[in-house]
Amino acid sequence: MSLAPALKLQGLSKRFGTVQAAQDISLSVEAGETVALLGPSGCGKSTVLRGVAGLERLDAGRVEVGGREVTTLPPEARHVGLVFQDYALFPHLSVLDNVAYGPRMRGTPRPQAWAQAREALALVELLDLQRRQPAQLSGGQQQRVALARALATGSPLLLLDEPLSNLDEQRRTELRAELRRLFARVGAGVLLVTHDQREALALAGRVVVMRAGRLVQQGPAADVFARPATAWVAAFLGHANVLARPDGAALWIPETAVTLGTGEPCPLTVRQTTGSGETVTAQHPLGPLTLHLSAREVPLIEAGRLRLTVNPAQVMTLPDDRGTGDQGPGNPAPGEPAAEQL
């Protein structure tokens, strides 16, 4: 007998004044699956998460957690584990009591709540710090305590809102690997809200891309990154060579389609030294191509020109939905609520 989805969300909509923060959002998260809700700041992804958690009253929609409808239930009755980007640890409580807080709020006797808390702390490898206060922990340790608190409830669904945004890049990279291993062990469904493409690709098996309150593409993470559905999605995911065509479509030329050192020489209009080589803009008949050259490839540049060929079989024609009146990647629309509200 198959398990019910950790989350089944149908038709979630939420408006703040004149701004439609989320419009007809439907998605699911299976038990044991990690799904990243990915989009620029202000696109509405935190509104979706808060709606699932019961922290925002929905205008429309249905929310099921572990096969149980929770649409009208208060947050404490929804049986979800929630990790905020600021961790929201209680400064006056020990690590153990912070983690035991969720089970205690659900009526679990103190000895059993402590036992559940210790199991969760062992999962995140912090059991030896159970007597410390949050102020005595590093940022990464606080993040893992917050995650343990969510795990201690035994919830079928974990909701994470930009969980690594307060850490430096080195610690973020380390924790991505740790979180992926942890998610694989706990068996709960995970809905991760992030604006960071690398984080989504590293942590999630499936990615849902959101723009201006709507879902615009979803699928296996590798497929979404390899085959963006539109020009806006390609640009948001960090693909550089998305070229407009006169007919209103766009050409996407992945760097894997470009072979250096063969073909007609293309003049370079931009050369910028990077830590690993150079970033250049080559004037190709298809349009200006931005390319990242390794230190070994830089000598291929001769007299300000670079020979290259483009494999037409790898060039994709995409609908060009950029500049359609809503926010572009990373730019909230005028008058839209701040990112922390959405």
Protein Blocks (a to p, Z undefined) as FASTA:
>chain_A
ZZddfbdcehiacdehjbcfbghiacdddehiacdddddehilpmmmmmmmnopaccfbd
cddeehiafklpcfklnopacddfklopafkbcfklmmmmmmmmnopafklmmmmmmmmm
mmnopmmmmmpcfklpcfklmmmmmmmmmmmnopabdcdehkllmpcfklmmmmmmmmmm
mmmmnopacddddfbfklmmmmpmbdcddeehiafbdcdfklmmmmcfbfklmmmnopab
lcddfkopacdddfklpcghiajddddfbdcddfklcadddddfkbccdddddfklmmmp
gghiacddddfklpccdddfehihpacehiacehiacfklZZ
